[in-house]
């Protein structure tokens, strides 16, 4: 979402018995995932899944992605000598 904001994700959408593959912007899928994790964390259902850890990992990833992102590497002939 931070590095590639225009990426689209192929996902399956079901309407009863019908399944259709569509492309959805990444920020929409990530938004649904985040809301789902947050809702399950608030419900405090004993599923054995650490939903708050998922939310924390998402937040840490958004904050730290620029720190750990690799720089674009160019062919050696483009480097100044």
Secondary structure, DSSP 8 states (H G I E B T S, - for coil): --S-TT-EEEEEEEETTEEEEEEEEHHHHHHHHHHHHHHHHHHT--SS--HHHHHHHHHHHHHHHHHH-------GGGS--
